[in-house]
Amino acid sequence: MICSNCRTENPNSNWYCLNCGVSLRETPGKPSAARGKPARPKADSPQAKDVFAGRYSNLVKIGDGAMAAVYRAQDTELDQTVALKVLKPDLAANREYIARFKREIALARTITHPNVYRIYDIGLADGVHFISMEFIDGQELKKVVTAGKLSLEEAVGIVRQICRALSEAHAKGIVHRDLKPQNIMVEKLTGRCVVMDFGIAIGETSSAITQTGAFIGTPEYISPEQANGQPVDQTSDIYSLGIIMYEIFTGKLPFGPGKPLAVALQHVNEVPVAPRKVVRSIPRELEKVILRAIHKDPRKRYCDAASLLADLDAIFAPADSIAEKPSGKAAIAHTSRNPYLNRTMIRDRNYFFGRKKEVATIFSRIGAARPQSVSVVGERRIGKSSLLNFINQEGNRISHLDDSTSYVFIFMDFQEKRRSSVEEFFTSLFEALAGEAGEKLTSLPAPGYDGFKEVCEKLDYQKMKLILLFDEFESITKNKNFSPEFFAFLRSLANNYNVAYVTSSVKNLQELCHNREISDSPFFNIFSNLNLGAFTEEEAQQFVREPSRACGNPLEEHFETVVELAGYFPFYMAIACSILFDFDFERADPKKPVLENVEELFIEEAGMHFQFILDSLSAEERLVCQRIAGQQPISSIDRYLLKGLLRRGYLIPGEQDQEVRVFSRAFERMLAEYLAKQKIS
């Protein structure tokens, strides 16, 4: 179907043009509201009312899209000018569009940043769904670029602001998926850029093309993987930003205009003209940044917006201005960011790898008709806290739950609250509730058993589900301040309301109770156990390959070295990868093999943690590991211990059937030294 306004070809199933948003179902001969004189407001439209929704006056239409119209209005309660996005009446009965409309709100409201559109309110008036938003007195970036009046300094400043907006969104697990200059506003007086319209931002498992064959996204800015209908992540937004940069600095698009499908295929198959061939004055280093951002292979793009911003700051002055050398060339500095340095809970989902099976299992339990409780059990530093934090991130909830807005998630870390009292527990819990559920609970009762029961009753009445994520929960089960009454209370909440718990602990919770009465409590019967072990080989390869590639120093050729040192434990793999990422092979001790050089550095950091493992193993388990390392036969009595060591990841299967080996060669050496000292003493 050809749009009568912009002549763009659209799928026959579309109601609105993919390019300009004009209705494709108008009566022939009837002029579009997007062309010519503005149509008079219909009698039942928001614009025709003196006061809309009881508080918005002086409505003036300022935009019209495929799903909604946008009005400038005066909010009489806040006494300020706002923008109202009003869903089109013919879509109000369509559940899919309503869900998309609500998803935009749910996503956008999680991001608080000067470069991201602010959402004030959501409402329904006279059967019309609307959002009240920040009003930006300015222009779309597309119009600013088309005018061709941006200096290099102004253009770099704009890109920096977009990077900051994306960094904030990506940190919350939100991928925009339709980033384009039409979705970025530039404020007239301040030059502030605001990224808006997160309405089609969805999780990485969703398809980029609808069942009708229509694109989700804009062809001129769509990433190759999105055009192919493949899963996308934040590197897809990086690609779209790269296309925007290409357009800002050259004044032209690398692909298009043309038919949507043809343009999308250009992103997949064609190589863009280098920016400096279009505009010779573009700095060569800036061209490299643009070309890296729009690389066809997502693994060879920037791993995140912060990395792209860091390279811009290396090319130009760190402030939003450009310091020129006397020669007229921008100051250049090299930056290389090691992506493996974090040794604590992983808070940024961009550095969270593997665990897809475990994540899916937990969300399936949480998303059940009555949410179910899960106990995550795993060795020290196996990634339990990172997993719970990943589950808690709002963008991930939106991706995995059918209606994430009907959930309240509370994350509590008990690692530093090992001696807390019941009163302190409830105080911390209510502080978290105030931050997470303030809009759903206008007032909170006093912290305590009765107060928390009242909270659960209120949420249950609103058909809300409460998910309590308790990290290091053994700190509670081992704490003598917590009596059987406390655990009986938690069970009663799960039995009577939509309440579920996701806990983490080193061992099964019942093994970690401070008395027999608590370990026999029926509270523990409501949990299904999820054992968190070492990475699979596929997850380990992804962990070695993807962060290092994205940061310009691929390590996949060293995968076997990493596994020899660290096994498949993510914490030890991070140590090994970090060393290899920064290792200067040219300056290594020539008298030693490279692996020996690397192993020495590895033991310096991992040794104390390996010692903890040695101390935690039983004498019999240490002897089994020694026999495996020495390729000695294992007795039938030892096979039970062997199974446990395999499950925990301290032994891993070899290449041949029935063959096993100790998870780390470095650990083998420490084990031999440990047992030798035991014999001497």
TORRO-52034 format. One record per residue: x, y, z of N, C-alpha, C in turn. Coordinates in steps of 0.1 Angstrom, whole numbers, plus 5000, padded with zeros to 4 digits. Layout:
XYZXYZXYZ...
***
This chain:
500949885000500050005000500950125000500750224991501550344989500850454997501650525006501150635014500950755004499750815005499450924996500151055000500751055012501451175017502951175013503651065016505051065014505550965004504550884998504750784988505650664992505650645005506350525011505550405009506150295005505450165004505250105018504050055021503749995034503049865032503249765042502449645041500949665040500249585033498749605031498049605045498649535055497949525067498049645076498949745072499149865080497949965080497750025091496650125092497350265090498650275094499350405094500650385087501150485081502350485073503550465082504450375079505650355086506550475087506550555076507450665075506950795082505750835078505250965082504050955092503450835094502450825104501050855099500850905087499550945081498650815080497350835082496450725080496450675066496450545064496450475051494950435047494050465056492650415055491650525052492150645048491250755046490450735034489250795033488450795022489150865010489150794998489850854986489250994984490251084981489851224978489751314990489651245002489551325014490951375018491251505021492551545024493051495038494351455039494851415052494951525061494851495074495051605084496451645085497351555080498751595081499151695069498251715060498551805048497651925048498052025042497152145040496752205053495452255054495052325066494652225076494952255089494552165100493052155100492652025103491151995103490652055116489352085116488652135128488552015138488752045150488651935160487251875160487151745161485951675162485251715176483951705177483251735189483751655201484051525199484451435210485951425212486751515204488251505206488651585218489851545224490251625236490451775233490851805221491051945217489852025217488651965215487452035214486852065228487452005239486852035252487652145259486852225267487552335274488552285284488152185291489152125301489051975299490251915295490251775293490751695305490051585309490451505320490351585333489651695334489451765346490551855350491651865342492851945346493652005334493451965322494252015311493452105302493952225300493252325292494152375281493452455272494152515260494952415252494352305248494952205240495152255226496452235221496752265207497552145202497052095191497751975185499152015179500151945183501551975178502151865171501451745171502051635164501051525162501351435152500351325149501151205145501051095152501750975148500850855145501450745143500650625139499750575150500150595163499350545174498650655182499250775182498750885191498951015185498051115190498251255187498951325199499651425197500351495207499851645208499451685220498951825222499851895232499952025230500452115240499252155249499452155262498352185271498852245284497952315291498252375303497652285314498552235323498152155334497752245345496452255348495952355358496252315372496552185375496952145388498452175391499252145381500752175383501052315379500152385372500352515367501652525358501652435348502752435339502352385325503052415315502752365302503252215301502452125295502851985294502551945280503051825276502651765263501751645267500651635260499751525262499751435249500151305252500051205241498751135243497851135233496551085234496350975223496050855228495950735219494750765210494850725197493850745187492650665191491450715189490150645193489950515187490350505174490150375167491050265171492050305179492950205185492750165199491850245206491650225220491050095223490350025214489749895217490749785214491849815208492849715204493749685215493649565221494449535232495949535230496349495218497749505215498349645215497549735209498049875209498049935223496949895231496949945245498049895253498449765251499549715258500849785254501049815241502149885237502250025242501050095243500950225249501450225263500850125271501250115285502650075287503249995278504649955279505550075278505150175269505950295268506050365281504950375288504850445301505750365311505550235312506250155321507750165320508150165307509650175304510150315307509450415301509950555302510050605317509050555325509050605339510150545347510750445343511950385350513150465348513250555338514450625335514250775340515150815349515150955353516551015349516551095339517751155334517451285326518251385327517951505319517851495304518451385299518351365284517351265280516451225289515351135286514051205290513051195281511751255283511151215296510651315303509951285316508451255314508051155322506551125322505951175335504951255334504251305347503151215351502251175342501051115347500451025335499650935339498950845329497450845333496550845324495150855327494250805316492950795320491950755311490750845313490350925303489251015304488351005292487050995294486050985284486450875274486950765279487350645271488650665263489350775266490650815259491850785268492750705264494050685271495050805268495650855278496650965276497850955285498851015281500051035290500351185291500651235303501051375305502651375306503251455297504751445296505351585297506651585298507451715298507251775284507051905284506951985271508252045268508752005256510052065252509752165241510252285244510052395234511352395225511152315214512352305205511952235192512952175186512752105173513251965174512651885165513251745163514651765158515551675162516851675157516951665142515951595136515851575121515851705114514951795120514851935114516152015116516751995127518052065130519052025120519151895118520251845109519951885095518651875091518251915077518552065074518452145085518752295083520252315080521152215084522552225081523352335088522952375100523552485106524452445118524552315121525352265132526852275130527552335140528952335140529452195145530752165143531252045148531152035163531352145170531252155184529852115188528852175182527452155185527052005182527551955171527151815167527751715177528951735181529551645191528851655205528451775208527651795221526351715220525651715209524451645207524651495209525651445202525951295203526251255217527051345224527351315238526051295247525151385245523851385252523051255249523051215236522351095233523050975239524350975240525050865246524650855261524550965268524250965282522850915284521950945275520550895276520450745274521250695264521250555262521850475273522950535279523650465290522650445301521850545304520950545315519850435312519350435300518350335296518850195296520050175290520650045289521049985303521450075312521750025326520449965333519250005328518049955333517549835325518349795315517949685307516949725296516849845292515849895282516549925269516149865258516649885245515549965237515950075231515050165225514350105213515250055203514749985191514250075180514050205183513550295172514250425173515550425176516250555178516450615165516050745163516150825151516050965154516451055145516451205148515051255151514051185145512651225148512251195162512951115169512651075183513551155193514251255188515151325197514851475195514551545206514151685206515351765211515551885204516651975208515952105213516152135226515552255232516152375227515352475223515752595217516752675225516352705238517152805246518452735251518452605255519552545262520352455253519852405242520552305234520452165240519652155250519552015257518851925247519351795246518751695238517951605247516751565242515951475250515551355241515851235245515451115237514051075242513151045233511751015237511350885229510050855231509350745224510050615226509950565239510450425242509350335240508350365232507050285230507250155224508350135216508549995210509749935216510249995227511349925234510949805241511449685237511049565243512249475246512049355252513149275256513849205244515049155247515949105237515448975230514348915236513848795230512748815221512348935219511148965210511648985196510648955187510948975173510949115168511749145158511849285153510849305142510149205137509149215127507849155131506749225129505449175134505049055125503948985130503448875122502848925109502549045108502049095095503149135085504449125090505549155082505949305083505349385091505649525093506849535102507749635099508949655107508549715120509249675131509249755143510549835143510449955140511650045138511550125125512550205122512450295111513550245101513250205089514250145080515550215078515550355077516750425075517750415087517250375099518050375111518150235117517550135111517350005117518749925116519049845126520249765126520049645117521149585112521049465104520349345111520649325123520049215130518549235132518149365134516749395136516049385122516649425112516049405098515849255095516749175101516649025098515648955108515049035116514148975126514748895137516048925139516848855150516648925163516948855174516948925187517949045188517649145195518549265195518849295210519949365212520349415225520749565223521449615233521849755232522749785221523449695215524349725204523549765192522249725191521349765180521149915181520949965194520850115196522150185192523250125195524550175191524650195176524150095169524150105154523250225150522050235155521150345151521850475155522450485166523250605170524350635160524950535155526050545145525450605132524250555128523650615116523250765118522750795130522450935133523751015132524850965138526151035137526551065123526450955115526750965100525951085094524651085097523851185091524151325097524451335110524751465116526051525110527051445108528351495104528551505089527751425081527851435067526651505060525551515068524351575062523551475053524051345052523351245044523251115052522251035047522050905053522950805045523550705051524350605044523450515035522150495039521250405032519950475031519250465019517950525017518050665012516950735009515550685011515150585000514050515003513550424993512450335000512150224993511150134999511650075012510850065022511350025035512149895035511649795028512349665028513649675020513649755010514949775002515949845011515549945018516450015027516949925038516049845044516449755055517549655050517349605037518249515032519649575029519649705026520949775024521749775037521049785048521749785061522349645063521749545058522249405060523349375050523249415038524149375027525149475022524949605023525749695016526749775026527849805021528849885028528650035026528550115037528350255035529550325030529350435023530450515018531150575031532450575032533150625043532750775045532550825058532150955060533051065054534351035054535351135049535351145034534751055027534551065013533351155010532451165020531351255018531751405022532351415034532751545039534251525043535151585035536551565038537051615051536351715056536851785069536551705081535851595080535551515092536951455097537251475110538451415116538551265114539651215110539851075107539450985119539751025131539450945143537950945145537251055142535751055143535150955133535750955122535250855111535350715117536450685123536650545129535550515139535150615148534150595158532850565151532450645140531250625133531150485127532250445120532250325113532250205122532850215134532750115144531350095149530650205151529350205157528350145147528650155134527750095124528249965117529149905124529649775119528549675118528549595108527449495105527449395117528549355122528649255133528449325146527449295154527149355167528349345176529049235175530249205184531349295181531449365170532549455166532149595168530949625173530549765176531049795190530749915194530949945208530049865217530549815228529749725237528749805244528949935246527850025252528150165248527150255252527250395248528350465256528650415268529650475276531050465269531250355262532550325255532650425243531550445236531550535225531850675230531150715241531350845247532850865251533450765257534850765261535750795249535450735238536250755226536050905221534850955221534651095217535451185226535451155239536151235249537651225247538151115241539551095238539951175225538951195216539251265204539051415206538051455213537751595216537951625231537851755234538051785248536851725256537151685269536151615277534851695279535051825280533851915282533051915268531851965269531051975256531552085247532852095245533452185236534652125230535252175220536352115213537552195214538652135219539952205220540752175208541152275201541852245188543352275190544152185184545552215184545852325174547052385175547352495165547252445151547452315148547352265134545852265129544952275139543552275135542952135138543752035141543251905143542951885158541851805160541451785174542451695182542551725195543451645203543051505204544051405203543751265202544351195214543651105220544251015230543650875229544450775232543950635231543350595244542250525243541650465255541250325252541550235262541150095261540650055274539350015275538649985287538549835290539149795301539049645304537749615309536949525303535549495307535449395318536649345323536549225332537049265347537049395350537649445362536649425374535349415372534449415383534549285391534649295404534749175412533549165422532649245421531449245430530249215422529049235428527749215421527749285408527349215397527249275384525849355384525949485383524749575383524349615369525249615360524949655346524749525338523549515332523149395325524049375312524749475308525649455296526749365300527149355312528249265316527749135323526449115322525848985327525748885316526448775317526548675306526048545311525448465302525048335305523748335314523448225320522348205330520948225324520848205310519548225304518548125309519048005311518147895316517647925330518547975338518248005352517248125353517548225345516648345344515248305340515148225329513848175324513148105335513848015342513147935353512648025364513448115368512948205379511748285375511848345363510648425358509448345356509648215352508448135350507748105363508548085374507948065387507248195392507948305390507448435395506148465387506148435374505048475365503848375366503948275374502848185375501548255381500348195379499148255384499248295398499748205406500148235420501648235420502348345422503848335421504448235431505448165426506148065434507448105439507848055450509148085456510248005451511448065450512647995445513848015454514547915457515747925465516947895456517747995454518947985445520147945454520747835451521847775459523047765451524147805456525447795448526647835456527847795451529047825458529347965460530247995468530748135470531248195457530848315454531248385442530848315429529748245429529348185417528348275409527948385415527148485408525648485412525448445425524048445430523548585431524348675437523848815439523648885425524448855416524348915403523048865396522748735398521548685392520248745398520248765412519048825418518948975414520049045412520049175408519549185394519849095385519449085371517949065371517448975379515948955380515249075385515849155393515249275399515149395389516049395379516149515370514849525362514249645362512949665357512849635342513949665334513849635320513749485318514449405326514349255325512949205329512349265339511049225343510049245331510249365325509349395314509549295302510749255300511049155290510449025292510348975305510048835308508648815314508048925319506748905325505648965316504548895316503448935307502949075310502849105323502349245328503149285340504349335337505349375348504749485357503749555352503249665360502349615372502049485371501249425382502149365393503449395393504349335402505049445410505349415423506249505431507349415435508649455431509849385435510549455446510949385456511749435466513049355467514249425466515549355467516149395481516549295488517249315501518449235502519649305505520849235506521249215521521349095525521549075539523049045542523949065532525349045534525949125546525449245547526049325558525049345569524049255570523049265581522949135588524149075591524148945597523748945611523649055618523249055632522049135634521249165624520149245625519049185633518149265638516949215646515749205637514649145642513449145634512949285632513049365642512649505640513449575629514749555629515549615618515249565605514849435604514449375592513249445586512249465594510949525589511249675586512149745594512449885590513049895577514049805574514649805560513649765550512849675552511849625543510849745539510449815549509449925547510150045540511450065542512150165535512150135520512450005517512449955503511049965497510049935505508649945500508250085496508750185504508450325502509050365489510250315485510850355473510250285460509850155462509350075451507850085448507150105459505650095458504950215463505650325463505050455468503850495461503750475448502550515440501350415443501650295446500650195448500150195462501050235471500650245486500850385490499750465490499850605493500350635507500150535516500650555530501050415535502050405543502550275548502250275563501750165569501550145583502950135590502950125603504150115611504849975607506149975606506849845603506549745614506449615610506249505619505349405613505049295620504249185615502849235610502149305619500849355615500849455603501849545603501949645593502249575579503149475579503449415567502349325561501549265571500349195566499349285560499249405565498349505560498749545546500149565544500649595531500249485521500449365524500149255515498649245512497849285522496349285519496049395509496649515510496349625501496849585487498049535486498549495473497649385466497249285475496449185470495049235465494549335472493249395468493449465454494649515452494849585439495349485428495249355431495749245422497149265419497949305428499449325426500149195432501249165426502049055431503349105438503649065450504849105457505949005456507049035451508148945449509349005458509748925468510748965477512048885474513048965470514348905466515348925478515648815484516448815496517848755493518848835492520248795489520948755502521748645502522448605513521448575525520348505522519248485532519748395543520848315542521248235553521648325565521948455563522148545574520948555583519748535578518548535586518348395592518448295584518148155590519248125601520448175600521448145610521448245622520548345621520548455631519548415642520048405654519248365666518148465669518248585664517148685667515848655659515948565650514748525642514248395647513048395652512448275658511548205648511048085652510148015643508948095639508448185648507348265645507548345632508748395630509048485618508948405606509448275605509348195593507948145591507148125602505748085600504948205594505348325598504648445593504948455578506148435573506548445559505748345551505648225557504948115549503448155548502848205559501448245558501148345548502048445546501848545535501848485522502748385519502848315506501548235504501048185515499848095514498548175511498448295516497248375516497248485506498348535502498448645493499348615481499348705471500248685460501648735463502248655472503648695477504548575474505748595469506748495467508048545470508948455473510348485477511348425468512348495464513548445457514748475466515348365471516448375481517748325474518848365480520148305476520848265488521548155487522348105499523448005493524447985501525547895497525047755498524247715508523747585509522247585510521547475510520147475512519847535525518747625525518447705537518247615549517647495548517347415559518647375566519747365558521047325564521747435572521147555571521847675576521047735587520047665593519247715604519947705618519647805626520347805639519747705649518547645646518047545655517247445647516947325653516247225646514747265644514147335653512747375651512547455638513547545636513447635624513647545611514647455612514947375600513847285596512947255606511747175604510547255600510747385599509547475596509047445582507747445581507147425567507447545558507947645563508347765554509247715543510147625545511047585535510447495524509247445527508547355518507947435506507847565507507247645496508247675485509547635487510547675477510847555468511147595455511747495446513247545445514147445446515547475446516147495432516947595430517647615417519147615420519847515416521347505419522047585408522847685413523647765404525047715403525447665392526747605391527647685382528747625378529647695369529047715355529647795347529147815333529147685325528347675315528447575305529647625296530147535287531147575278530747685269529447675264528947785255528947915262528447915275528448045283529848095285530748005288532148045290532748105278532448055266532948105254532448245251531148265254530548395252531148495262531448455274532048545284533348595280534148505274535548535269535448615257534548585248534548645234533948785234532748795239531948915236532449045242532749045255533249175261534549215255535449125253536749155248536649205233535849145225535649185211535149335211534049355219533449485219534349595223535349565232536249665236537649665229537649595217538749605208539949525211539849425219540949335222540449195223540049125212539448995213540348885220539748805228540448705236540148565232539248545222538748405220539948305217541048355211542148265209542748215221542548285233543048245246542048165254540948125248539948055256540447935264541247855257541847735264542647775276543447875275544247925286543347975297542348045294541448095305540847975312540347875305539747755311540747675319541947665314543047595322543247665335543247795336543447865348542247865357541047885351539847925359538747825359538847725350537747635348536547715342535347685346534147755341533547835351534247875362533647965372533748105367532648175366532748315361533648415368533748395382534548485390536048465386536448345385537848315382538148345367537148325359537348355345537548505343536848585351536948735350538448775354538948705364540348735368541348705356541148585351542048535340541948625328540648655324540448745312540948885314540848935326541349065330542849075328543548975332545048965331545348955316544748875309545048855295544748985287543649045290543249175283544349275284544949295296545949395298547449345296547549215294548949155294549749205282550949245285551849295274552749175270552349105260553148985256554549015252554849135247556149175243557149195255556549225266557349255278557349145288556749035285556748915294558148865296558348795307559748735310560048635300561048655292561448565280561848435285562348425298562848295303561748195307560448245307559348165311558348165299557648045298556548045288555448145292554748195281553748295284552748255294552248125293551248075302551748085316553048055318553548065332553548205337553848305328553848445332552448485337551448445329550048475331549548405344550048275346549548205357550048265370551248315370551748385382550848505386550548585376549648695379548248645384547848535378546448485382546448435396547548365400547548315414547648425424548348535420548448645430547048695434546048695425544748745428543748635432543848515425542948415427543348315439544648325443545148235453544348235466544048345471543348355484541948295483541348305471540048245469540148095468541148045461541447905460541647845473542347915482542647865495541347845503540347935501539047925507538447795503538547765490537947635485538647515492539947525492540647415499540247385513540047495520539647485534538247435536537347465526535947425526535747285522536647225515536547085511536846995522536246875523536546785533537846715529538446645539539746575537539546475526538446405526538146305516538046365502537346475501537146545488538546595483539346645491540746685487541546565481541346455488542146335483541546285469540246295467539646255454540246345444540246475446540846575437542246545434543046505444544446465442544546345433543746245435543746125427543446155412542446245410542046285397543246355390543846445397544946515392546146425388546346325396547446225394547046115385545746115379545246015371545245875377544945875390544945745397543445695397543245565399541945515399541145555411539845565409538845615420538145495424538045475437537345355443535845385442535045275443533545285442533045375454533745365465533345445477533445595474534545635466534745775463533845835452533145745445532345795434531245885439530745865451529645955456530246095458531446105463532146235464532446295451532846205441533146255428531946325421530746265423529546325418529246465424529446475437529246605443530246715439531546675436532546765431532246805417531746715409531246755395530146855396529146825404528046915405528447055409529347065418529847195423530847265414531247195403532147255393533647235396534047175408535447165411536147055403535346965397535746865387534946895375535546875363534746895351535046775342534046735333534246625324535346655314536046545311537146555301536646525287537546515278537146495264536546345262537046255269536646115267535546075278534745975274533745935284534345885296533745905307534245855321535445935325535846035317537046105321536746235328537346265339537146395345538546455349538546585351539746655355539446765365540446805373540346915382540047045374539147125379538647245371539747335367540847345375541947445372543347385374544247405365545547365366546247435378545947565379546547645390546047595403544747555404544247495416544847365419545147285409545847155411547147175418547947275414549247305420549047345435548147435437547847475451547447355460546647265454546247145461547447065465548347035455549546955458550347015469550547155469551347225479550547215493549247225493548447215505548647085512548446975504548546835509549946805514550946855507552346835511552646895524552147015527552247085540551547005551550346955547549646875557550446755562551146685552551946575556553146605565553746725561554946765569554546805583553446865585552946905598552446785606
***
